[in-house]
Amino acid sequence: MATSANLSQIIRFYAEKQNSPFIDFNEFCAYLKKYAEHHVEEQAELVKYLGDPSNTVLAELEGLQAKHIAAISTYEKKKIIIAISYFSVQFAKRFKEILDNESVPYPIVTDLPKKFPVDLLEAKDASDYIKGILESQDLKSQCLMVVHFGHEVSSMLLPACIPVKLLMETAKKKVRRILAKDEFHDYYLKKLSGSNPGKELIVQHFFQNFVENKYQSDNIEDTLSSDDYYYWSQLCYFIRQDFDKIQDKTVEDMNILQAIEITEINNVYLKQKMQTAQRKQEALKQLDFSFQKPPYLYTIDQMLKLKDSNGKLLYGQFDEEDFKKYLMAATGEAKEGELPRLLVFKVESGTKYYIVKNKVIPLTVRLANEAHNVIEQTFENRWYQKLMDYEATGEMKNAKEFEESLAEEIRQQAPVLWALLNANFMPLLSHEKNADEELDGGRIFHDHELLPYSQILMIRQNDILAQAKMRLPFWYTIPVISWICAIFAGKKKTKKEAKNESRSTAKDLAEAGFDEDGLPEFDEGNKKQAGKKAKKDALADRAEDLVKDFITEGSTLDRELDFLCKQWNKMITKQASITLTEDVNSLIRDYMRKVIHTLTASTFTVERVKGLAKALVKTPNMQKIKEEEALTQYVELYILKLVSNR
């Protein structure tokens, strides 16, 4: 034995040397003292055993006894050390013998010497213990377990160092041994075939392969998705059922029952493992499918909040490690020369979004359509003000400056669209679009180059300028008059700006609750309304916070409502479409009048909003609209708009 300062190893070595697990305490202390004197230079920790080691050994034995490795006892008025690890080694050899000879019985409690106190051993339920070692096992453990089975089956002595695969193989060997006997072979083959009518040849093939040991030790577990697993479970059940009925069981009968118990525990564990794996795969598939539905792009936090059709969170059906593997595979694995299935981009605020490849172009087109009116109106208003002040800017006539200004407006008012258009995967996507019909959904490329922003947003410089000019008073179109007005406009501008600033300051003071002199206003009669107003304001603030969970970053509530309205409102004529939208909005308003008094800022959550919307969409009037998903999202946003409206 290599030099060791570990007391449990020294005890086991001494027991094997004496060929007995029962060690005289005094003799061992004397041996330990000599051992320490001889090896103290190699192991400095042995210095504690120099001199009289009795007290030190007694103290350490208490810890070993708690771990069920060794114990101190009294026998015939003599202190003895019981080396439990000695039995662990001896019975481990027994299991290896079973692999060579199936008739060797499993070790049981009666195999221990009579003077051995059984209560020193750690007792475990067979189901709990075997499932535990199937998950993870410490093969260096010196413990000896008493494993209890059900069905009046004798308990087994099982060393913790026995690999679980070896345990399973011994069980299969014992089952295989009886099935090879003539009286059992035909009987169980007939019984198994009878319970699977129409599959007699398949059952016979499985039965013969098992009996003739054509399955390797792990092969049956590897066929969980095939019929073999089902036949194997059935066979175990039939054998246990028959052997349970035997009144006076022999050692062999008990061994068969022990083997069947082991295999059935393994079967249950594998079945549960298979079901968990299936649920995990289904949850990951559902996560994958979510990218094919609006809004098409998700942050990691949003992905973790996705739910299945039963309203249960997907995250939890798979763990963090599974989620990381999914993202790595989806964003990293791809054929040579192609983009991965899931693409990643980041907006200027730092938020990272994930989007499936075939939805990049449709989403870009959608965001461009949503931004069209807002950006066009921004330019029109700005140019109108410039024209009213008899000014002109380069962006009104110069195409390059217009494109630069347009880019800045997109960056500010549609940050997600800006991030998509400038994502590093866009040039590569333009090449894949020509070869992949799934990527079609709008025209944003020409000759593998991104179209100008004005073409993507379908905004024309001349149209905006014409619309701005149409809003001007008629005299602006008369050259002489407009020239004279422009001269005087410059002089009046400073006075006008000062006056506007003064009005703005007075308005800000009034809104903040101060008079024009800066003194606080206070109306005693408004005290009764203060509580209601505070509650209303708190609920409105909460609704505004929740909006962030329902709309894409950079978008607005009205833009999202407009988009969703077009999804569920399929009316052909304009008037019919307007009427249907107003009818739906009226239903939502009437519904919210009834429930608004039940809402508070603390209870108004994402789940509450979704619950209210789902309940309303299920009403008979709403059921007439077929696009339920888009309608539900519309109702959610409209509820938030109503509650946040002060």
DALINJO-V895902 format. One record per backbone hydrogen bond with DSSP energy under -0.5 kcal/mol. CO is the residue of the C=O (numbers start at 1). NH is the residue of the N-H. E is the energy in kcal/mol with one decimal. If there is no record, write none. Layout:
CO,NH,E
CO,NH,E
//
This chain:
5,7,-0.6
6,10,-1.9
7,11,-2.6
8,12,-2.2
9,13,-2.4
10,14,-2.4
11,15,-2.5
12,16,-2.4
13,17,-2.0
14,18,-2.3
15,19,-1.0
15,20,-2.1
21,23,-0.7
21,83,-2.8
23,81,-3.6
24,28,-2.3
25,29,-2.3
26,30,-2.1
27,31,-2.3
28,32,-3.0
29,33,-2.1
30,34,-1.9
31,35,-2.7
32,36,-2.6
33,37,-2.3
34,38,-2.0
35,39,-1.9
36,40,-1.4
39,42,-0.8
39,43,-2.6
42,44,-0.5
43,46,-1.8
44,47,-1.7
45,48,-1.3
46,49,-1.9
47,50,-1.4
51,53,-0.7
53,57,-2.9
54,58,-2.5
55,59,-2.1
56,60,-2.1
57,61,-2.4
58,62,-1.2
59,63,-0.9
60,64,-2.0
61,65,-2.5
62,66,-1.7
63,67,-1.2
64,69,-2.6
64,70,-0.8
65,68,-1.1
68,144,-0.6
69,84,-0.7
69,85,-1.5
71,82,-3.1
73,80,-3.1
75,78,-0.9
78,75,-2.8
79,25,-2.5
80,73,-2.8
80,82,-0.5
81,23,-3.0
81,83,-0.7
82,71,-1.6
82,84,-1.3
83,86,-1.1
83,87,-0.9
84,87,-0.5
84,88,-1.8
85,89,-1.9
86,90,-2.1
87,91,-3.0
88,92,-1.4
89,93,-1.3
90,94,-0.9
91,95,-1.5
92,96,-1.4
93,97,-1.7
94,98,-1.6
95,99,-0.9
96,100,-0.7
97,100,-0.9
97,101,-2.2
101,104,-1.8
107,157,-2.7
108,111,-2.1
109,112,-1.8
113,116,-1.7
115,117,-0.5
116,118,-0.9
117,120,-1.9
118,121,-2.1
122,146,-2.4
124,148,-2.7
125,129,-2.9
126,130,-2.7
127,131,-1.9
128,132,-1.8
129,133,-2.3
130,134,-1.6
131,135,-1.1
132,136,-2.3
137,139,-0.9
138,141,-1.3
143,160,-2.3
144,122,-0.8
145,147,-0.7
145,158,-2.6
146,124,-2.8
146,148,-0.6
147,156,-2.4
148,126,-2.7
150,153,-1.2
153,149,-0.6
155,109,-0.6
156,147,-3.1
156,158,-0.6
158,145,-2.3
159,162,-1.7
161,163,-0.5
163,167,-2.0
164,168,-2.4
165,169,-2.1
166,170,-2.2
167,171,-1.7
168,172,-2.2
169,173,-2.2
170,174,-1.9
171,175,-2.0
172,176,-3.0
173,177,-1.9
174,178,-1.4
175,179,-1.8
176,180,-1.3
178,181,-0.9
181,184,-0.8
181,185,-3.2
182,186,-1.2
184,188,-2.6
185,189,-1.9
186,190,-2.3
187,191,-2.0
188,192,-2.5
189,193,-2.3
190,194,-2.4
191,195,-1.2
193,196,-1.2
196,199,-1.8
199,203,-2.7
200,204,-2.5
201,205,-2.1
202,206,-2.2
203,207,-2.8
204,208,-2.6
205,209,-2.1
206,210,-2.2
207,211,-2.5
208,212,-2.5
209,214,-3.2
209,215,-0.8
210,213,-1.4
216,219,-1.2
216,220,-0.6
218,222,-1.4
219,223,-0.6
220,223,-1.1
221,224,-0.9
223,226,-1.7
223,229,-0.9
226,229,-0.6
226,230,-0.6
227,231,-2.5
228,232,-2.7
229,233,-2.2
230,234,-2.2
231,235,-2.6
232,236,-2.1
233,237,-1.9
234,238,-2.4
235,239,-2.2
236,240,-2.4
237,241,-2.4
238,242,-2.0
239,243,-2.6
240,244,-2.1
241,245,-0.6
242,245,-0.7
243,246,-0.8
247,249,-1.1
250,254,-2.3
251,255,-2.1
252,256,-2.3
253,257,-2.1
254,258,-2.4
255,259,-2.5
256,260,-2.6
257,261,-2.5
258,262,-2.2
259,263,-2.4
260,264,-2.7
261,265,-2.3
262,266,-2.0
263,267,-2.5
264,268,-2.6
265,269,-2.2
266,270,-2.7
267,271,-2.4
268,272,-2.5
269,273,-2.4
270,274,-2.5
271,275,-2.5
272,276,-2.6
273,277,-2.3
274,278,-2.3
275,279,-2.6
276,280,-2.3
277,281,-2.4
278,282,-2.7
279,283,-2.4
280,284,-2.3
281,285,-2.2
282,286,-2.4
283,287,-2.2
284,288,-2.2
285,289,-2.5
286,290,-1.6
287,291,-0.6
288,291,-0.9
289,292,-1.9
290,293,-1.4
293,296,-2.1
296,356,-0.7
298,354,-2.5
299,303,-2.1
300,304,-2.1
301,305,-0.6
302,305,-0.7
303,306,-1.2
306,314,-2.6
306,315,-0.5
308,311,-2.0
312,308,-2.8
314,316,-0.6
314,317,-1.9
314,318,-0.8
318,316,-1.9
319,323,-2.3
320,324,-2.3
321,325,-2.2
322,326,-2.5
323,327,-2.3
324,328,-2.5
325,329,-2.6
326,330,-2.8
327,331,-2.3
328,332,-1.0
329,333,-2.0
330,342,-2.6
333,341,-0.7
335,338,-2.1
341,343,-0.5
341,357,-3.2
343,355,-2.5
345,353,-3.1
347,350,-2.1
351,347,-2.2
353,345,-2.0
354,298,-2.1
355,343,-3.3
356,359,-1.9
357,360,-1.4
359,363,-2.0
360,364,-2.4
361,365,-2.6
362,366,-2.3
363,367,-3.0
364,368,-2.2
365,369,-2.4
366,370,-2.3
367,371,-2.1
368,372,-1.4
369,373,-0.7
370,374,-0.6
371,375,-2.7
372,376,-2.6
373,377,-2.4
374,378,-1.8
375,379,-2.3
376,380,-2.4
377,381,-2.7
378,382,-2.2
379,383,-3.0
380,384,-2.4
381,385,-2.1
382,386,-1.9
383,387,-2.7
384,388,-2.5
385,389,-1.4
386,391,-3.1
387,390,-1.7
393,396,-1.4
393,397,-0.5
394,397,-1.1
394,398,-3.4
397,399,-0.6
398,402,-2.2
399,403,-2.3
400,404,-2.0
401,405,-2.5
402,406,-2.6
403,407,-2.3
404,408,-1.8
405,409,-2.1
406,410,-2.3
407,411,-2.4
408,412,-1.8
409,413,-3.2
410,414,-2.4
414,418,-2.5
415,419,-2.3
416,420,-2.4
417,421,-2.7
418,422,-1.5
420,423,-1.4
423,426,-1.4
425,429,-2.2
426,430,-1.7
427,431,-0.8
428,431,-0.6
428,432,-1.7
429,433,-2.2
430,434,-0.7
431,435,-0.5
432,435,-0.9
432,436,-1.1
435,437,-0.5
436,439,-1.3
437,440,-1.6
442,444,-0.8
444,451,-2.6
446,449,-1.3
449,446,-2.8
452,455,-0.7
452,456,-2.1
453,457,-2.5
454,459,-2.7
460,464,-1.9
461,465,-2.1
462,466,-2.4
463,467,-2.4
464,468,-2.3
465,469,-2.2
466,470,-1.8
467,471,-0.7
468,471,-0.7
469,472,-1.3
473,476,-1.6
474,477,-1.7
475,478,-1.2
477,479,-0.7
478,482,-2.7
479,483,-2.0
480,484,-2.1
481,485,-2.6
482,486,-1.9
483,487,-1.3
484,488,-1.6
485,489,-2.3
486,490,-1.1
487,491,-0.7
488,492,-1.8
489,493,-1.0
492,496,-2.3
493,497,-2.3
494,498,-1.9
495,499,-2.2
496,500,-2.4
497,501,-2.3
498,502,-2.1
499,503,-2.2
500,504,-2.5
501,505,-2.2
502,506,-2.0
503,507,-2.2
504,508,-2.4
505,509,-2.1
506,510,-2.1
507,511,-2.3
508,512,-1.6
509,514,-2.9
510,513,-1.1
513,521,-2.8
515,518,-2.0
519,515,-3.0
522,524,-0.6
523,526,-1.8
524,527,-1.4
526,529,-0.6
526,530,-0.8
527,530,-0.8
527,531,-0.6
529,533,-2.6
530,534,-2.5
531,535,-2.2
532,536,-2.6
533,537,-2.8
534,538,-2.3
535,539,-2.3
536,540,-2.4
537,541,-2.7
538,542,-2.1
539,543,-2.3
540,544,-2.2
541,545,-1.8
542,546,-2.1
543,547,-1.4
544,548,-0.5
545,548,-0.9
546,549,-1.9
547,550,-1.7
547,551,-1.6
552,555,-2.2
553,416,-0.6
556,560,-2.1
557,561,-2.4
558,562,-2.3
559,563,-2.0
560,564,-2.6
561,565,-2.3
562,566,-1.4
563,567,-0.8
564,567,-0.6
564,568,-1.8
565,569,-2.5
568,570,-1.0
573,577,-1.9
574,578,-2.4
575,579,-2.4
576,580,-2.4
577,581,-2.3
578,582,-2.2
579,583,-2.3
580,584,-2.4
581,585,-2.6
582,586,-2.4
583,587,-2.1
584,588,-2.2
585,589,-2.5
586,590,-2.7
587,591,-2.2
588,592,-2.5
589,593,-1.8
590,594,-1.0
591,595,-1.2
592,596,-2.1
595,598,-1.8
596,599,-1.3
600,604,-1.5
603,605,-1.3
605,609,-2.3
606,610,-2.5
607,611,-2.4
608,612,-2.4
609,613,-2.4
610,614,-2.5
611,615,-2.2
612,616,-2.0
613,617,-2.4
614,618,-1.3
616,619,-1.5
619,623,-1.9
620,624,-0.6
621,624,-0.8
622,625,-1.8
624,626,-0.5
626,628,-2.5
627,631,-2.1
628,632,-2.7
629,633,-2.0
630,634,-2.1
631,635,-2.6
632,636,-2.3
633,637,-2.0
634,638,-2.5
635,639,-2.3
636,640,-1.8
637,641,-2.2
638,642,-2.5
639,643,-2.6
640,644,-2.3
641,645,-0.8
642,645,-0.5
644,646,-0.7
//
